[in-house]
Amino acid sequence: MVEAILYRLKTGCQWRQLPLKQFFRAKFRWQSVYYHFQKWCKDGSFEKVWQFLLNNYRHLLDLSSIQLDGTHTPTKRGGEAVAYQGRKKSKTSNMLILTDNQGLPLTCSGPIAGNHNDAFELVPVFSGMLDKLQLSSIPVDGLFLNADAGFDTEDFRTYCFQKEIIGNIDQNKRNGSQGDHLFDNLLYKCRFVVERANAWLDAFKAILIRFETNSIHWKALNLLAFTVILLRKL
């Protein structure tokens, strides 16, 4: 059953087009595969697996710095947390991801409607991401965080300071002069690994374009892709 779901994740095929004879000896319907996928999304199984892996193999992570970035995914069927995004000229869904210094995914936010920028409700969204990390026994205090100019807000900088996270955030020139902020160009160059992580995620065709209308289904597919990437490292 898991292999069939992974096949759909990798190829992006429709659920009804799954080659069931490849995975099951007995006669199976595609609805049965989708039923199990829905059930595991609702009971949080995919998230529990991801937290288990992070907790047991966190020694393989490079937390010398962490990288924050946002993604805008074109959406074809509408659904929850979807809205028109002028820059993409289509309906999109936004999601924030956090990676270690190797580009290995650590956690992601829930989907956000694409008409919002990366800084929309950034503090509560990022706080929820940190809570997920702490459930996997990954400490957040003392971390170095790289983020681009899209995350340059005073509220976010203040929140990072309160959490004892050293925010290495590029200054957004459109914000005008906001005083002197600590910024290390050499450390910021490490941020390229999050772009590499985005490229790895693009290899999973089911999340390259969003067809899932349900938010928890969409997030579960991303977490499943995170799991595959980490398992390759293991």
C-alpha positions as CSV (number, residue, x, y, z in Angstrom):
1,M,0.0,0.0,0.0
2,V,2.8,2.4,0.9
3,E,4.6,1.5,-2.4
4,A,1.5,2.4,-4.4
5,I,1.3,5.8,-2.6
6,L,5.0,6.4,-3.2
7,Y,4.5,5.6,-6.9
8,R,1.8,8.3,-7.1
9,L,4.0,10.7,-5.2
10,K,7.0,10.2,-7.6
11,T,5.1,10.0,-10.9
12,G,2.2,12.4,-10.2
13,C,-0.2,10.0,-11.9
14,Q,-3.9,10.1,-11.1
15,W,-5.0,7.8,-8.3
16,R,-7.2,5.9,-10.7
17,Q,-4.2,5.3,-13.0
18,L,-2.1,3.5,-10.4
19,P,-0.6,0.2,-11.9
20,L,-2.2,-1.9,-9.1
21,K,-1.1,-5.3,-10.5
22,Q,2.5,-4.1,-9.9
23,F,1.9,-3.8,-6.2
24,F,-0.8,-6.3,-5.3
25,R,-1.2,-10.0,-6.0
26,A,-4.9,-10.0,-5.1
27,K,-7.4,-7.8,-7.0
28,F,-7.3,-4.3,-5.6
29,R,-9.1,-1.0,-6.5
30,W,-7.5,2.4,-6.6
31,Q,-10.2,3.6,-4.1
32,S,-8.7,1.3,-1.5
33,V,-5.2,2.9,-1.9
34,Y,-6.8,6.4,-1.7
35,Y,-8.8,5.3,1.4
36,H,-5.6,4.3,3.3
37,F,-3.9,7.5,2.2
38,Q,-6.8,9.6,3.5
39,K,-6.9,7.6,6.8
40,W,-3.2,8.1,7.4
41,C,-3.5,11.8,6.7
42,K,-6.3,12.2,9.2
43,D,-4.7,10.3,12.0
44,G,-1.3,12.0,11.5
45,S,0.6,8.9,10.6
46,F,2.8,10.6,8.0
47,E,3.8,13.3,10.5
48,K,4.5,10.8,13.2
49,V,6.8,8.8,10.9
50,W,8.7,12.0,10.0
51,Q,9.1,13.1,13.7
52,F,10.3,9.5,14.5
53,L,13.0,9.7,11.8
54,L,14.2,13.1,12.9
55,N,14.3,12.0,16.5
56,N,16.3,8.8,15.9
57,Y,18.6,10.1,13.2
58,R,19.2,13.8,14.2
59,H,22.9,13.0,14.6
60,L,23.1,13.0,10.8
61,L,21.7,16.5,10.6
62,D,24.0,19.5,10.2
63,L,22.5,22.2,12.4
64,S,25.4,24.6,12.2
65,S,22.9,26.8,10.3
66,I,19.3,26.3,9.2
67,Q,17.7,27.7,6.1
68,L,14.2,29.2,5.7
69,D,12.4,29.6,2.4
70,G,9.0,29.8,0.9
71,T,7.5,27.9,-2.1
72,H,4.6,28.9,-4.4
73,T,3.0,25.9,-6.1
74,P,0.6,26.3,-9.0
75,T,-2.8,24.8,-8.1
76,K,-5.1,23.3,-10.8
77,R,-8.2,22.2,-8.9
78,G,-8.6,24.9,-6.3
79,G,-9.3,23.8,-2.7
80,E,-8.2,24.9,0.8
81,A,-5.5,27.6,1.1
82,V,-5.5,28.5,-2.6
83,A,-5.7,32.0,-4.1
84,Y,-4.6,33.8,-7.3
85,Q,-1.0,34.9,-7.3
86,G,-0.2,37.7,-9.8
87,R,3.5,36.9,-10.2
88,K,2.7,33.3,-11.2
89,K,-0.4,34.3,-13.1
90,S,-2.3,31.4,-11.7
91,K,-3.8,30.1,-8.5
92,T,-1.1,29.0,-6.1
93,S,-0.5,27.6,-2.6
94,N,2.3,28.8,-0.5
95,M,4.3,26.8,2.1
96,L,7.4,27.6,4.2
97,I,10.1,25.0,4.6
98,L,13.1,24.7,6.9
99,T,16.2,22.7,6.1
100,D,19.5,22.0,7.8
101,N,22.9,23.0,6.3
102,Q,22.9,20.0,4.0
103,G,19.6,20.9,2.5
104,L,17.8,18.1,4.3
105,P,14.3,19.1,5.1
106,L,13.5,19.6,8.8
107,T,9.8,20.8,8.8
108,C,7.3,22.7,6.9
109,S,4.3,24.9,7.5
110,G,0.7,24.1,6.5
111,P,-0.3,25.5,3.2
112,I,-1.1,29.2,2.9
113,A,-3.2,30.9,0.1
114,G,-0.9,32.1,-2.7
115,N,-2.1,35.7,-2.7
116,H,-0.1,36.2,0.5
117,N,3.7,36.8,0.6
118,D,6.2,34.8,2.6
119,A,5.9,37.2,5.5
120,F,2.2,36.8,6.0
121,E,1.5,35.8,9.6
122,L,5.1,34.8,9.7
123,V,5.6,34.7,13.5
124,P,2.7,32.3,14.3
125,V,3.5,30.1,11.3
126,F,7.2,29.9,12.1
127,S,6.3,29.3,15.8
128,G,4.3,26.2,14.8
129,M,7.2,25.0,12.7
130,L,9.5,25.3,15.7
131,D,7.0,23.4,17.9
132,K,7.2,20.5,15.4
133,L,11.0,20.5,15.6
134,Q,10.9,20.4,19.4
135,L,8.6,17.4,19.3
136,S,11.5,15.6,17.5
137,S,13.9,16.6,20.3
138,I,15.7,19.2,18.1
139,P,16.6,22.3,20.2
140,V,16.1,25.6,18.6
141,D,18.0,28.0,20.9
142,G,21.3,29.0,19.5
143,L,20.6,28.1,15.9
144,F,21.8,30.3,13.1
145,L,18.9,31.1,10.7
146,N,19.5,32.2,7.1
147,A,16.5,33.8,5.3
148,D,16.2,36.1,2.3
149,A,14.8,39.6,2.2
150,G,11.2,38.4,1.9
151,F,11.4,37.5,5.7
152,D,12.8,40.9,6.8
153,T,10.2,42.2,9.3
154,E,10.8,43.6,12.7
155,D,8.3,41.2,14.3
156,F,10.2,38.2,12.9
157,R,13.6,39.5,13.9
158,T,12.2,40.2,17.5
159,Y,10.7,36.7,17.7
160,C,14.0,35.1,16.6
161,F,15.8,37.1,19.3
162,Q,13.4,36.0,22.0
163,K,13.9,32.4,20.9
164,E,17.6,32.8,21.0
165,I,17.9,32.2,17.3
166,I,20.5,34.2,15.5
167,G,18.7,35.6,12.5
168,N,20.9,36.2,9.5
169,I,18.2,37.9,7.4
170,D,19.0,39.9,4.3
171,Q,17.6,43.4,4.5
172,N,14.7,44.3,2.3
173,K,15.5,47.6,0.7
174,R,11.8,48.4,0.2
175,N,11.5,48.6,4.0
176,G,13.8,51.6,4.1
177,S,16.4,52.1,6.8
178,Q,15.6,50.0,9.8
179,G,18.8,50.5,11.7
180,D,21.8,48.2,11.9
181,H,21.2,44.5,11.9
182,L,23.7,41.7,12.2
183,F,24.3,40.2,8.8
184,D,27.1,37.8,7.7
185,N,27.6,37.5,4.0
186,L,29.7,34.3,4.3
187,L,27.0,32.6,6.4
188,Y,24.3,33.7,4.0
189,K,26.0,31.9,1.1
190,C,25.0,28.6,2.9
191,R,21.5,29.5,2.0
192,F,21.9,27.9,-1.5
193,V,21.2,24.5,0.0
194,V,17.5,25.3,0.5
195,E,17.3,26.0,-3.2
196,R,18.8,22.6,-3.8
197,A,16.2,21.1,-1.4
198,N,13.5,22.7,-3.6
199,A,15.0,21.1,-6.6
200,W,14.9,17.7,-4.9
201,L,11.3,18.2,-4.0
202,D,10.5,19.1,-7.7
203,A,11.5,15.6,-8.6
204,F,8.3,14.4,-6.9
205,K,5.7,15.2,-9.6
206,A,2.7,14.9,-7.3
207,I,3.9,18.1,-5.4
208,L,5.3,19.9,-8.4
209,I,1.7,21.0,-9.3
210,R,-0.9,20.8,-6.6
211,F,-4.0,18.8,-7.5
212,E,-5.0,17.9,-3.9
213,T,-7.9,20.1,-2.7
214,N,-7.5,19.1,1.0
215,S,-4.8,20.9,3.0
216,I,-3.8,17.9,5.1
217,H,-3.5,15.7,2.0
218,W,-1.2,18.3,0.4
219,K,1.0,18.7,3.5
220,A,1.2,14.9,3.9
221,L,2.5,14.5,0.4
222,N,5.3,17.0,1.2
223,L,6.1,15.2,4.4
224,L,6.3,11.9,2.6
225,A,8.7,13.5,0.1
226,F,10.8,14.8,3.1
227,T,10.8,11.2,4.4
228,V,12.1,9.8,1.1
229,I,14.9,12.4,0.9
230,L,16.0,11.7,4.5
231,L,15.9,7.9,3.9
232,R,18.3,8.4,1.0
233,K,20.7,10.0,3.4
234,L,20.3,7.1,5.8
